[in-house]
Amino acid sequence: MINIRQETTEDTKSVYEVNLHAFGRKAEAELVERLRGTAGFIPELSLVAEEDGKIRGHLLLTGVHIKTKDEEVPVLALASLAVLPKAQKQGIGTLLIGKGKELAKINGYNIIVASGHPEYYSKFGFIFAEEKGLFSKLNSGSEFMAAELSPDALDCVKGEAIYPEVFFAV
Ligand SMILES: CC(C)(COP(=O)(O)OP(=O)(O)OC[C@H]1O[C@@H](n2cnc3c(N)ncnc32)[C@H](O)[C@@H]1OP(=O)(O)O)[C@@H](O)C(=O)NCCC(=O)NCCS
């Protein structure tokens, strides 16, 4: 059975390995390592999927903000979602995103932004961010997605999603 739980310091090496093997390169694994040392890191929102005592997947939601014309609105960015290749297509990614969204809401967030795989993220309520008046220097157009965790959360939040510098090294 898959258990989704908060990562602990003992999981750090396994989380690195999951990201390394899922993406087939070091960049995302290193991004996760660097984000742990930033102000936006929220321990409750770095989640692992564990099965038989082994880490099969990882999700990291990290704090960023949207700069509107009047204010800076705290939101979450989906920094990494990774499932070990041999454990993919078994619903682990779905479990991680579901739990992540639930915990995001409990932690007071109404918006998550993400980049990559529109076909995948659209299964989980993510829409094209541009259509809601959001943009990002990290990526543009169809790869930049956003999810509302409460109805119409994006209606009054338009502007640029500001990511910390470490994202731009990926
Ligand atoms: C993307 C990823 C996290 C999906 O994890 P997973 O555990 O295999 O996902 P699930 O089993 O929960 O799949 C849920 C659905 O998405 C589909 N799906 C899986 N990977 C997909 C992809 N890359 N693109 C589109 N759809 C995808 C599945 O077929 C399934 O569809 P269904 O509900 O119609 O059956 C995993 O493939 C992965 O780690 N990929 C490499 C890293 C990556 O690209 N991460 C995401 C970008 S940050």
The ligand as an SDF file (V2000), in Angstrom:
LIG
                    3D

 48 50  0  0  0  0  0  0  0  0999 V2000
    4.6260   12.6960  -14.5310 C   0  0  0  0  0  0  0  0  0  0  0  0
    4.7210   11.6390  -13.4310 C   0  0  0  0  0  0  0  0  0  0  0  0
    4.9870   12.3180  -12.0990 C   0  0  0  0  0  0  0  0  0  0  0  0
    3.3850   10.8790  -13.3710 C   0  0  0  0  0  0  0  0  0  0  0  0
    3.4020   10.0140  -12.2510 O   0  0  0  0  0  0  0  0  0  0  0  0
    2.5600    8.6580  -12.2660 P   0  0  0  0  0  0  0  0  0  0  0  0
    2.5970    8.0810  -10.9030 O   0  0  0  0  0  0  0  0  0  0  0  0
    3.0290    7.7960  -13.3830 O   0  0  0  0  0  0  0  0  0  0  0  0
    1.1060    9.2250  -12.6100 O   0  0  0  0  0  0  0  0  0  0  0  0
   -0.2670    8.4850  -12.4120 P   0  0  0  0  0  0  0  0  0  0  0  0
   -0.0630    6.9900  -12.4290 O   0  0  0  0  0  0  0  0  0  0  0  0
   -0.9400    9.0450  -11.2120 O   0  0  0  0  0  0  0  0  0  0  0  0
   -1.0150    8.9180  -13.7380 O   0  0  0  0  0  0  0  0  0  0  0  0
   -2.2510    9.5940  -13.7360 C   0  0  0  0  0  0  0  0  0  0  0  0
   -2.6950    9.7700  -15.1620 C   0  0  0  0  0  0  0  0  0  0  0  0
   -1.7670   10.5630  -15.9190 O   0  0  0  0  0  0  0  0  0  0  0  0
   -1.2980    9.8860  -17.0760 C   0  0  0  0  0  0  0  0  0  0  0  0
    0.1000   10.2670  -17.2850 N   0  0  0  0  0  0  0  0  0  0  0  0
    1.1780    9.7960  -16.6140 C   0  0  0  0  0  0  0  0  0  0  0  0
    2.2910   10.4330  -17.0550 N   0  0  0  0  0  0  0  0  0  0  0  0
    1.8890   11.3310  -18.0150 C   0  0  0  0  0  0  0  0  0  0  0  0
    2.5730   12.2790  -18.8260 C   0  0  0  0  0  0  0  0  0  0  0  0
    3.8920   12.4480  -18.7710 N   0  0  0  0  0  0  0  0  0  0  0  0
    1.8120   13.0280  -19.6770 N   0  0  0  0  0  0  0  0  0  0  0  0
    0.4620   12.8850  -19.7460 C   0  0  0  0  0  0  0  0  0  0  0  0
   -0.2230   11.9860  -18.9910 N   0  0  0  0  0  0  0  0  0  0  0  0
    0.4740   11.2300  -18.1450 C   0  0  0  0  0  0  0  0  0  0  0  0
   -1.5040    8.4210  -16.7410 C   0  0  0  0  0  0  0  0  0  0  0  0
   -1.6070    7.6460  -17.9060 O   0  0  0  0  0  0  0  0  0  0  0  0
   -2.8050    8.4680  -15.9420 C   0  0  0  0  0  0  0  0  0  0  0  0
   -3.8830    8.6270  -16.8360 O   0  0  0  0  0  0  0  0  0  0  0  0
   -5.3350    8.0270  -16.5170 P   0  0  0  0  0  0  0  0  0  0  0  0
   -5.7790    8.6660  -15.2240 O   0  0  0  0  0  0  0  0  0  0  0  0
   -6.1490    8.4540  -17.6810 O   0  0  0  0  0  0  0  0  0  0  0  0
   -5.1090    6.5640  -16.3870 O   0  0  0  0  0  0  0  0  0  0  0  0
    5.8240   10.5950  -13.7120 C   0  0  0  0  0  0  0  0  0  0  0  0
    5.5950   10.0500  -15.0040 O   0  0  0  0  0  0  0  0  0  0  0  0
    7.2350   11.1750  -13.6660 C   0  0  0  0  0  0  0  0  0  0  0  0
    7.8620   11.1770  -12.6050 O   0  0  0  0  0  0  0  0  0  0  0  0
    7.7360   11.6260  -14.8200 N   0  0  0  0  0  0  0  0  0  0  0  0
    9.0910   12.1650  -14.9190 C   0  0  0  0  0  0  0  0  0  0  0  0
    9.2210   13.4730  -14.1800 C   0  0  0  0  0  0  0  0  0  0  0  0
    8.2160   14.5140  -14.6600 C   0  0  0  0  0  0  0  0  0  0  0  0
    8.0470   14.7270  -15.8540 O   0  0  0  0  0  0  0  0  0  0  0  0
    7.5340   15.1590  -13.6700 N   0  0  0  0  0  0  0  0  0  0  0  0
    6.4710   16.1230  -13.9550 C   0  0  0  0  0  0  0  0  0  0  0  0
    6.9390   17.4630  -14.3530 C   0  0  0  0  0  0  0  0  0  0  0  0
    7.4170   18.4580  -12.9540 S   0  0  0  0  0  0  0  0  0  0  0  0
  1  2  1  0
  2  3  1  0
  2  4  1  0
  2 36  1  0
  4  5  1  0
  5  6  1  0
  6  7  2  0
  6  8  1  0
  6  9  1  0
  9 10  1  0
 10 11  2  0
 10 12  1  0
 10 13  1  0
 13 14  1  0
 14 15  1  0
 15 16  1  0
 15 30  1  0
 16 17  1  0
 17 18  1  0
 17 28  1  0
 18 19  1  0
 18 27  1  0
 19 20  2  0
 20 21  1  0
 21 22  1  0
 21 27  2  0
 22 23  1  0
 22 24  2  0
 24 25  1  0
 25 26  2  0
 26 27  1  0
 28 29  1  0
 28 30  1  0
 30 31  1  0
 31 32  1  0
 32 33  2  0
 32 34  1  0
 32 35  1  0
 36 37  1  0
 36 38  1  0
 38 39  2  0
 38 40  1  0
 40 41  1  0
 41 42  1  0
 42 43  1  0
 43 44  2  0
 43 45  1  0
 45 46  1  0
 46 47  1  0
 47 48  1  0
M  END
$$$$
